[in-house]
Amino acid sequence: FEYDDWLATQCGCPMVESWRKGMYEAASVNRGARPETYRDEWDDHDL
């Protein structure tokens, strides 16, 4: 996200929020664990 934050700063926009970064990272882990069904299954039992 370093480039995204840099680009946002250059454009005068707010940087990427930390919760969005966390969601992206969690989705990436889910995609790696279940590449065929990561859109359909989500481990959110702790929520």
PDBQT receptor file of N, H, CA, C and O in Angstrom, charges set to zero:
ATOM      1  N   PHE A   1       0.810  -1.203   0.000  1.00  0.00    +0.000 N 
ATOM      2  CA  PHE A   1       0.000   0.000   0.000  1.00  0.00    +0.000 C 
ATOM      3  C   PHE A   1       0.851   1.265   0.000  1.00  0.00    +0.000 C 
ATOM      4  O   PHE A   1       0.324   2.377  -0.002  1.00  0.00    +0.000 OA
ATOM      5  N   GLU A   2       2.140   1.091   0.002  1.00  0.00    +0.000 N 
ATOM      6  H   GLU A   2       2.568   0.188   0.003  1.00  0.00    +0.000 HD
ATOM      7  CA  GLU A   2       3.027   2.252   0.021  1.00  0.00    +0.000 C 
ATOM      8  C   GLU A   2       2.794   3.140  -1.204  1.00  0.00    +0.000 C 
ATOM      9  O   GLU A   2       2.699   4.361  -1.083  1.00  0.00    +0.000 OA
ATOM     10  N   TYR A   3       2.702   2.522  -2.376  1.00  0.00    +0.000 N 
ATOM     11  H   TYR A   3       2.779   1.530  -2.475  1.00  0.00    +0.000 HD
ATOM     12  CA  TYR A   3       2.467   3.298  -3.597  1.00  0.00    +0.000 C 
ATOM     13  C   TYR A   3       1.096   3.965  -3.561  1.00  0.00    +0.000 C 
ATOM     14  O   TYR A   3       0.963   5.132  -3.927  1.00  0.00    +0.000 OA
ATOM     15  N   ASP A   4       0.078   3.228  -3.121  1.00  0.00    +0.000 N 
ATOM     16  H   ASP A   4       0.186   2.279  -2.823  1.00  0.00    +0.000 HD
ATOM     17  CA  ASP A   4      -1.275   3.790  -3.053  1.00  0.00    +0.000 C 
ATOM     18  C   ASP A   4      -1.310   5.011  -2.143  1.00  0.00    +0.000 C 
ATOM     19  O   ASP A   4      -1.919   6.028  -2.476  1.00  0.00    +0.000 OA
ATOM     20  N   ASP A   5      -0.653   4.903  -0.993  1.00  0.00    +0.000 N 
ATOM     21  H   ASP A   5      -0.158   4.077  -0.722  1.00  0.00    +0.000 HD
ATOM     22  CA  ASP A   5      -0.619   6.030  -0.062  1.00  0.00    +0.000 C 
ATOM     23  C   ASP A   5       0.155   7.207  -0.652  1.00  0.00    +0.000 C 
ATOM     24  O   ASP A   5      -0.242   8.362  -0.495  1.00  0.00    +0.000 OA
ATOM     25  N   TRP A   6       1.257   6.907  -1.328  1.00  0.00    +0.000 N 
ATOM     26  H   TRP A   6       1.580   5.969  -1.456  1.00  0.00    +0.000 HD
ATOM     27  CA  TRP A   6       2.038   7.971  -1.965  1.00  0.00    +0.000 C 
ATOM     28  C   TRP A   6       1.202   8.682  -3.025  1.00  0.00    +0.000 C 
ATOM     29  O   TRP A   6       1.171   9.912  -3.084  1.00  0.00    +0.000 OA
ATOM     30  N   LEU A   7       0.524   7.892  -3.865  1.00  0.00    +0.000 N 
ATOM     31  H   LEU A   7       0.549   6.894  -3.818  1.00  0.00    +0.000 HD
ATOM     32  CA  LEU A   7      -0.284   8.469  -4.933  1.00  0.00    +0.000 C 
ATOM     33  C   LEU A   7      -1.423   9.316  -4.373  1.00  0.00    +0.000 C 
ATOM     34  O   LEU A   7      -1.713  10.393  -4.895  1.00  0.00    +0.000 OA
ATOM     35  N   ALA A   8      -2.061   8.838  -3.325  1.00  0.00    +0.000 N 
ATOM     36  H   ALA A   8      -1.825   7.964  -2.901  1.00  0.00    +0.000 HD
ATOM     37  CA  ALA A   8      -3.138   9.607  -2.697  1.00  0.00    +0.000 C 
ATOM     38  C   ALA A   8      -2.604  10.934  -2.169  1.00  0.00    +0.000 C 
ATOM     39  O   ALA A   8      -3.254  11.968  -2.319  1.00  0.00    +0.000 OA
ATOM     40  N   THR A   9      -1.443  10.908  -1.562  1.00  0.00    +0.000 N 
ATOM     41  H   THR A   9      -0.915  10.068  -1.441  1.00  0.00    +0.000 HD
ATOM     42  CA  THR A   9      -0.835  12.127  -1.037  1.00  0.00    +0.000 C 
ATOM     43  C   THR A   9      -0.530  13.106  -2.167  1.00  0.00    +0.000 C 
ATOM     44  O   THR A   9      -0.766  14.307  -2.032  1.00  0.00    +0.000 OA
ATOM     45  N   GLN A  10      -0.010  12.600  -3.273  1.00  0.00    +0.000 N 
ATOM     46  H   GLN A  10       0.181  11.625  -3.383  1.00  0.00    +0.000 HD
ATOM     47  CA  GLN A  10       0.305  13.454  -4.417  1.00  0.00    +0.000 C 
ATOM     48  C   GLN A  10      -0.945  14.119  -4.988  1.00  0.00    +0.000 C 
ATOM     49  O   GLN A  10      -0.884  15.241  -5.490  1.00  0.00    +0.000 OA
ATOM     50  N   CYS A  11      -2.070  13.426  -4.908  1.00  0.00    +0.000 N 
ATOM     51  H   CYS A  11      -2.120  12.515  -4.500  1.00  0.00    +0.000 HD
ATOM     52  CA  CYS A  11      -3.331  13.947  -5.456  1.00  0.00    +0.000 C 
ATOM     53  C   CYS A  11      -4.122  14.756  -4.444  1.00  0.00    +0.000 C 
ATOM     54  O   CYS A  11      -5.162  15.325  -4.778  1.00  0.00    +0.000 OA
ATOM     55  N   GLY A  12      -3.637  14.812  -3.208  1.00  0.00    +0.000 N 
ATOM     56  H   GLY A  12      -2.793  14.350  -2.937  1.00  0.00    +0.000 HD
ATOM     57  CA  GLY A  12      -4.356  15.537  -2.176  1.00  0.00    +0.000 C 
ATOM     58  C   GLY A  12      -5.537  14.768  -1.614  1.00  0.00    +0.000 C 
ATOM     59  O   GLY A  12      -6.445  15.354  -1.026  1.00  0.00    +0.000 OA
ATOM     60  N   CYS A  13      -5.525  13.462  -1.795  1.00  0.00    +0.000 N 
ATOM     61  H   CYS A  13      -4.787  12.986  -2.273  1.00  0.00    +0.000 HD
ATOM     62  CA  CYS A  13      -6.601  12.605  -1.286  1.00  0.00    +0.000 C 
ATOM     63  C   CYS A  13      -6.144  11.931   0.005  1.00  0.00    +0.000 C 
ATOM     64  O   CYS A  13      -4.944  11.840   0.265  1.00  0.00    +0.000 OA
ATOM     65  N   PRO A  14      -7.087  11.461   0.812  1.00  0.00    +0.000 N 
ATOM     66  CA  PRO A  14      -6.698  10.742   2.027  1.00  0.00    +0.000 C 
ATOM     67  C   PRO A  14      -6.066   9.395   1.682  1.00  0.00    +0.000 C 
ATOM     68  O   PRO A  14      -6.405   8.772   0.676  1.00  0.00    +0.000 OA
ATOM     69  N   MET A  15      -5.142   8.962   2.533  1.00  0.00    +0.000 N 
ATOM     70  H   MET A  15      -4.866   9.468   3.350  1.00  0.00    +0.000 HD
ATOM     71  CA  MET A  15      -4.502   7.669   2.332  1.00  0.00    +0.000 C 
ATOM     72  C   MET A  15      -5.497   6.547   2.618  1.00  0.00    +0.000 C 
ATOM     73  O   MET A  15      -6.556   6.766   3.205  1.00  0.00    +0.000 OA
ATOM     74  N   VAL A  16      -5.129   5.347   2.188  1.00  0.00    +0.000 N 
ATOM     75  H   VAL A  16      -4.268   5.170   1.711  1.00  0.00    +0.000 HD
ATOM     76  CA  VAL A  16      -5.990   4.183   2.387  1.00  0.00    +0.000 C 
ATOM     77  C   VAL A  16      -6.139   3.935   3.885  1.00  0.00    +0.000 C 
ATOM     78  O   VAL A  16      -5.154   3.904   4.623  1.00  0.00    +0.000 OA
ATOM     79  N   GLU A  17      -7.388   3.760   4.325  1.00  0.00    +0.000 N 
ATOM     80  H   GLU A  17      -8.189   3.785   3.726  1.00  0.00    +0.000 HD
ATOM     81  CA  GLU A  17      -7.656   3.531   5.740  1.00  0.00    +0.000 C 
ATOM     82  C   GLU A  17      -7.105   2.170   6.164  1.00  0.00    +0.000 C 
ATOM     83  O   GLU A  17      -7.056   1.236   5.364  1.00  0.00    +0.000 OA
ATOM     84  N   SER A  18      -6.694   2.067   7.419  1.00  0.00    +0.000 N 
ATOM     85  H   SER A  18      -6.734   2.826   8.069  1.00  0.00    +0.000 HD
ATOM     86  CA  SER A  18      -6.088   0.826   7.901  1.00  0.00    +0.000 C 
ATOM     87  C   SER A  18      -7.069  -0.336   7.862  1.00  0.00    +0.000 C 
ATOM     88  O   SER A  18      -6.656  -1.476   7.645  1.00  0.00    +0.000 OA
ATOM     89  N   TRP A  19      -8.362  -0.078   8.068  1.00  0.00    +0.000 N 
ATOM     90  H   TRP A  19      -8.698   0.848   8.244  1.00  0.00    +0.000 HD
ATOM     91  CA  TRP A  19      -9.320  -1.181   8.027  1.00  0.00    +0.000 C 
ATOM     92  C   TRP A  19      -9.451  -1.739   6.610  1.00  0.00    +0.000 C 
ATOM     93  O   TRP A  19      -9.703  -2.931   6.438  1.00  0.00    +0.000 OA
ATOM     94  N   ARG A  20      -9.284  -0.891   5.598  1.00  0.00    +0.000 N 
ATOM     95  H   ARG A  20      -9.079   0.078   5.738  1.00  0.00    +0.000 HD
ATOM     96  CA  ARG A  20      -9.332  -1.385   4.217  1.00  0.00    +0.000 C 
ATOM     97  C   ARG A  20      -8.113  -2.252   3.915  1.00  0.00    +0.000 C 
ATOM     98  O   ARG A  20      -8.212  -3.268   3.227  1.00  0.00    +0.000 OA
ATOM     99  N   LYS A  21      -6.967  -1.836   4.439  1.00  0.00    +0.000 N 
ATOM    100  H   LYS A  21      -6.886  -1.011   4.998  1.00  0.00    +0.000 HD
ATOM    101  CA  LYS A  21      -5.761  -2.634   4.255  1.00  0.00    +0.000 C 
ATOM    102  C   LYS A  21      -5.931  -4.000   4.911  1.00  0.00    +0.000 C 
ATOM    103  O   LYS A  21      -5.539  -5.018   4.342  1.00  0.00    +0.000 OA
ATOM    104  N   GLY A  22      -6.517  -4.021   6.108  1.00  0.00    +0.000 N 
ATOM    105  H   GLY A  22      -6.835  -3.193   6.570  1.00  0.00    +0.000 HD
ATOM    106  CA  GLY A  22      -6.767  -5.283   6.802  1.00  0.00    +0.000 C 
ATOM    107  C   GLY A  22      -7.729  -6.179   6.047  1.00  0.00    +0.000 C 
ATOM    108  O   GLY A  22      -7.528  -7.391   5.978  1.00  0.00    +0.000 OA
ATOM    109  N   MET A  23      -8.775  -5.592   5.478  1.00  0.00    +0.000 N 
ATOM    110  H   MET A  23      -8.938  -4.607   5.534  1.00  0.00    +0.000 HD
ATOM    111  CA  MET A  23      -9.735  -6.377   4.696  1.00  0.00    +0.000 C 
ATOM    112  C   MET A  23      -9.069  -6.964   3.452  1.00  0.00    +0.000 C 
ATOM    113  O   MET A  23      -9.329  -8.113   3.094  1.00  0.00    +0.000 OA
ATOM    114  N   TYR A  24      -8.227  -6.195   2.803  1.00  0.00    +0.000 N 
ATOM    115  H   TYR A  24      -8.016  -5.261   3.094  1.00  0.00    +0.000 HD
ATOM    116  CA  TYR A  24      -7.531  -6.685   1.616  1.00  0.00    +0.000 C 
ATOM    117  C   TYR A  24      -6.611  -7.845   1.981  1.00  0.00    +0.000 C 
ATOM    118  O   TYR A  24      -6.566  -8.853   1.275  1.00  0.00    +0.000 OA
ATOM    119  N   GLU A  25      -5.878  -7.703   3.083  1.00  0.00    +0.000 N 
ATOM    120  H   GLU A  25      -5.914  -6.885   3.657  1.00  0.00    +0.000 HD
ATOM    121  CA  GLU A  25      -4.969  -8.762   3.507  1.00  0.00    +0.000 C 
ATOM    122  C   GLU A  25      -5.731 -10.023   3.895  1.00  0.00    +0.000 C 
ATOM    123  O   GLU A  25      -5.301 -11.128   3.565  1.00  0.00    +0.000 OA
ATOM    124  N   ALA A  26      -6.859  -9.873   4.595  1.00  0.00    +0.000 N 
ATOM    125  H   ALA A  26      -7.208  -8.975   4.863  1.00  0.00    +0.000 HD
ATOM    126  CA  ALA A  26      -7.672 -11.033   4.971  1.00  0.00    +0.000 C 
ATOM    127  C   ALA A  26      -8.241 -11.720   3.732  1.00  0.00    +0.000 C 
ATOM    128  O   ALA A  26      -8.274 -12.949   3.666  1.00  0.00    +0.000 OA
ATOM    129  N   ALA A  27      -8.681 -10.948   2.767  1.00  0.00    +0.000 N 
ATOM    130  H   ALA A  27      -8.653  -9.950   2.820  1.00  0.00    +0.000 HD
ATOM    131  CA  ALA A  27      -9.209 -11.530   1.528  1.00  0.00    +0.000 C 
ATOM    132  C   ALA A  27      -8.112 -12.255   0.756  1.00  0.00    +0.000 C 
ATOM    133  O   ALA A  27      -8.367 -13.285   0.132  1.00  0.00    +0.000 OA
ATOM    134  N   SER A  28      -6.908 -11.729   0.794  1.00  0.00    +0.000 N 
ATOM    135  H   SER A  28      -6.700 -10.892   1.300  1.00  0.00    +0.000 HD
ATOM    136  CA  SER A  28      -5.792 -12.381   0.112  1.00  0.00    +0.000 C 
ATOM    137  C   SER A  28      -5.464 -13.720   0.748  1.00  0.00    +0.000 C 
ATOM    138  O   SER A  28      -5.182 -14.688   0.042  1.00  0.00    +0.000 OA
ATOM    139  N   VAL A  29      -5.497 -13.787   2.072  1.00  0.00    +0.000 N 
ATOM    140  H   VAL A  29      -5.726 -13.001   2.645  1.00  0.00    +0.000 HD
ATOM    141  CA  VAL A  29      -5.263 -15.054   2.771  1.00  0.00    +0.000 C 
ATOM    142  C   VAL A  29      -6.356 -16.049   2.400  1.00  0.00    +0.000 C 
ATOM    143  O   VAL A  29      -6.069 -17.213   2.120  1.00  0.00    +0.000 OA
ATOM    144  N   ASN A  30      -7.600 -15.599   2.396  1.00  0.00    +0.000 N 
ATOM    145  H   ASN A  30      -7.833 -14.654   2.623  1.00  0.00    +0.000 HD
ATOM    146  CA  ASN A  30      -8.727 -16.458   2.043  1.00  0.00    +0.000 C 
ATOM    147  C   ASN A  30      -8.597 -16.947   0.600  1.00  0.00    +0.000 C 
ATOM    148  O   ASN A  30      -8.885 -18.109   0.313  1.00  0.00    +0.000 OA
ATOM    149  N   ARG A  31      -8.170 -16.081  -0.299  1.00  0.00    +0.000 N 
ATOM    150  H   ARG A  31      -7.936 -15.137  -0.066  1.00  0.00    +0.000 HD
ATOM    151  CA  ARG A  31      -7.996 -16.457  -1.702  1.00  0.00    +0.000 C 
ATOM    152  C   ARG A  31      -6.892 -17.502  -1.847  1.00  0.00    +0.000 C 
ATOM    153  O   ARG A  31      -7.009 -18.421  -2.658  1.00  0.00    +0.000 OA
ATOM    154  N   GLY A  32      -5.829 -17.367  -1.070  1.00  0.00    +0.000 N 
ATOM    155  H   GLY A  32      -5.734 -16.620  -0.411  1.00  0.00    +0.000 HD
ATOM    156  CA  GLY A  32      -4.751 -18.349  -1.128  1.00  0.00    +0.000 C 
ATOM    157  C   GLY A  32      -5.151 -19.701  -0.576  1.00  0.00    +0.000 C 
ATOM    158  O   GLY A  32      -4.718 -20.739  -1.075  1.00  0.00    +0.000 OA
ATOM    159  N   ALA A  33      -5.985 -19.684   0.463  1.00  0.00    +0.000 N 
ATOM    160  H   ALA A  33      -6.336 -18.841   0.869  1.00  0.00    +0.000 HD
ATOM    161  CA  ALA A  33      -6.412 -20.932   1.093  1.00  0.00    +0.000 C 
ATOM    162  C   ALA A  33      -7.466 -21.660   0.272  1.00  0.00    +0.000 C 
ATOM    163  O   ALA A  33      -7.498 -22.891   0.254  1.00  0.00    +0.000 OA
ATOM    164  N   ARG A  34      -8.329 -20.912  -0.408  1.00  0.00    +0.000 N 
ATOM    165  H   ARG A  34      -8.303 -19.912  -0.394  1.00  0.00    +0.000 HD
ATOM    166  CA  ARG A  34      -9.436 -21.509  -1.175  1.00  0.00    +0.000 C 
ATOM    167  C   ARG A  34      -9.592 -20.789  -2.514  1.00  0.00    +0.000 C 
ATOM    168  O   ARG A  34     -10.545 -20.031  -2.692  1.00  0.00    +0.000 OA
ATOM    169  N   PRO A  35      -8.684 -21.010  -3.450  1.00  0.00    +0.000 N 
ATOM    170  CA  PRO A  35      -8.727 -20.244  -4.700  1.00  0.00    +0.000 C 
ATOM    171  C   PRO A  35      -9.994 -20.444  -5.527  1.00  0.00    +0.000 C 
ATOM    172  O   PRO A  35     -10.383 -19.551  -6.279  1.00  0.00    +0.000 OA
ATOM    173  N   GLU A  36     -10.635 -21.586  -5.403  1.00  0.00    +0.000 N 
ATOM    174  H   GLU A  36     -10.319 -22.312  -4.792  1.00  0.00    +0.000 HD
ATOM    175  CA  GLU A  36     -11.832 -21.845  -6.209  1.00  0.00    +0.000 C 
ATOM    176  C   GLU A  36     -13.108 -21.294  -5.578  1.00  0.00    +0.000 C 
ATOM    177  O   GLU A  36     -14.069 -20.990  -6.284  1.00  0.00    +0.000 OA
ATOM    178  N   THR A  37     -13.119 -21.165  -4.246  1.00  0.00    +0.000 N 
ATOM    179  H   THR A  37     -12.338 -21.412  -3.673  1.00  0.00    +0.000 HD
ATOM    180  CA  THR A  37     -14.369 -20.793  -3.567  1.00  0.00    +0.000 C 
ATOM    181  C   THR A  37     -14.220 -19.612  -2.619  1.00  0.00    +0.000 C 
ATOM    182  O   THR A  37     -15.104 -19.374  -1.795  1.00  0.00    +0.000 OA
ATOM    183  N   TYR A  38     -13.126 -18.869  -2.715  1.00  0.00    +0.000 N 
ATOM    184  H   TYR A  38     -12.408 -19.063  -3.384  1.00  0.00    +0.000 HD
ATOM    185  CA  TYR A  38     -12.895 -17.806  -1.732  1.00  0.00    +0.000 C 
ATOM    186  C   TYR A  38     -13.978 -16.734  -1.738  1.00  0.00    +0.000 C 
ATOM    187  O   TYR A  38     -14.164 -16.047  -0.733  1.00  0.00    +0.000 OA
ATOM    188  N   ARG A  39     -14.686 -16.579  -2.835  1.00  0.00    +0.000 N 
ATOM    189  H   ARG A  39     -14.535 -17.137  -3.650  1.00  0.00    +0.000 HD
ATOM    190  CA  ARG A  39     -15.770 -15.592  -2.876  1.00  0.00    +0.000 C 
ATOM    191  C   ARG A  39     -17.025 -16.100  -2.177  1.00  0.00    +0.000 C 
ATOM    192  O   ARG A  39     -17.860 -15.309  -1.736  1.00  0.00    +0.000 OA
ATOM    193  N   ASP A  40     -17.157 -17.412  -2.077  1.00  0.00    +0.000 N 
ATOM    194  H   ASP A  40     -16.479 -18.054  -2.435  1.00  0.00    +0.000 HD
ATOM    195  CA  ASP A  40     -18.370 -18.016  -1.528  1.00  0.00    +0.000 C 
ATOM    196  C   ASP A  40     -18.266 -18.380  -0.055  1.00  0.00    +0.000 C 
ATOM    197  O   ASP A  40     -19.281 -18.460   0.638  1.00  0.00    +0.000 OA
ATOM    198  N   GLU A  41     -17.042 -18.601   0.431  1.00  0.00    +0.000 N 
ATOM    199  H   GLU A  41     -16.218 -18.536  -0.131  1.00  0.00    +0.000 HD
ATOM    200  CA  GLU A  41     -16.834 -19.033   1.812  1.00  0.00    +0.000 C 
ATOM    201  C   GLU A  41     -16.002 -17.997   2.555  1.00  0.00    +0.000 C 
ATOM    202  O   GLU A  41     -15.054 -17.432   2.009  1.00  0.00    +0.000 OA
ATOM    203  N   TRP A  42     -16.371 -17.759   3.799  1.00  0.00    +0.000 N 
ATOM    204  H   TRP A  42     -17.141 -18.218   4.242  1.00  0.00    +0.000 HD
ATOM    205  CA  TRP A  42     -15.630 -16.793   4.603  1.00  0.00    +0.000 C 
ATOM    206  C   TRP A  42     -15.649 -17.251   6.048  1.00  0.00    +0.000 C 
ATOM    207  O   TRP A  42     -16.711 -17.550   6.594  1.00  0.00    +0.000 OA
ATOM    208  N   ASP A  43     -14.485 -17.309   6.668  1.00  0.00    +0.000 N 
ATOM    209  H   ASP A  43     -13.622 -17.067   6.225  1.00  0.00    +0.000 HD
ATOM    210  CA  ASP A  43     -14.388 -17.698   8.070  1.00  0.00    +0.000 C 
ATOM    211  C   ASP A  43     -14.671 -16.477   8.934  1.00  0.00    +0.000 C 
ATOM    212  O   ASP A  43     -13.762 -15.717   9.270  1.00  0.00    +0.000 OA
ATOM    213  N   ASP A  44     -15.926 -16.299   9.288  1.00  0.00    +0.000 N 
ATOM    214  H   ASP A  44     -16.664 -16.916   9.015  1.00  0.00    +0.000 HD
ATOM    215  CA  ASP A  44     -16.303 -15.143  10.092  1.00  0.00    +0.000 C 
ATOM    216  C   ASP A  44     -17.087 -15.548  11.333  1.00  0.00    +0.000 C 
ATOM    217  O   ASP A  44     -17.909 -14.787  11.844  1.00  0.00    +0.000 OA
ATOM    218  N   HIS A  45     -16.818 -16.753  11.804  1.00  0.00    +0.000 N 
ATOM    219  H   HIS A  45     -16.150 -17.371  11.389  1.00  0.00    +0.000 HD
ATOM    220  CA  HIS A  45     -17.538 -17.247  12.973  1.00  0.00    +0.000 C 
ATOM    221  C   HIS A  45     -17.204 -16.461  14.237  1.00  0.00    +0.000 C 
ATOM    222  O   HIS A  45     -17.986 -16.450  15.188  1.00  0.00    +0.000 OA
ATOM    223  N   ASP A  46     -16.056 -15.812  14.251  1.00  0.00    +0.000 N 
ATOM    224  H   ASP A  46     -15.421 -15.822  13.479  1.00  0.00    +0.000 HD
ATOM    225  CA  ASP A  46     -15.644 -15.068  15.444  1.00  0.00    +0.000 C 
ATOM    226  C   ASP A  46     -16.241 -13.664  15.489  1.00  0.00    +0.000 C 
ATOM    227  O   ASP A  46     -16.017 -12.941  16.459  1.00  0.00    +0.000 OA
ATOM    228  N   LEU A  47     -16.981 -13.266  14.483  1.00  0.00    +0.000 N 
ATOM    229  H   LEU A  47     -17.163 -13.854  13.695  1.00  0.00    +0.000 HD
ATOM    230  CA  LEU A  47     -17.554 -11.918  14.455  1.00  0.00    +0.000 C 
ATOM    231  C   LEU A  47     -18.852 -11.837  15.207  1.00  0.00    +0.000 C 
ATOM    232  O   LEU A  47     -19.460 -10.769  15.277  1.00  0.00    +0.000 OA
TER     233      LEU A  47
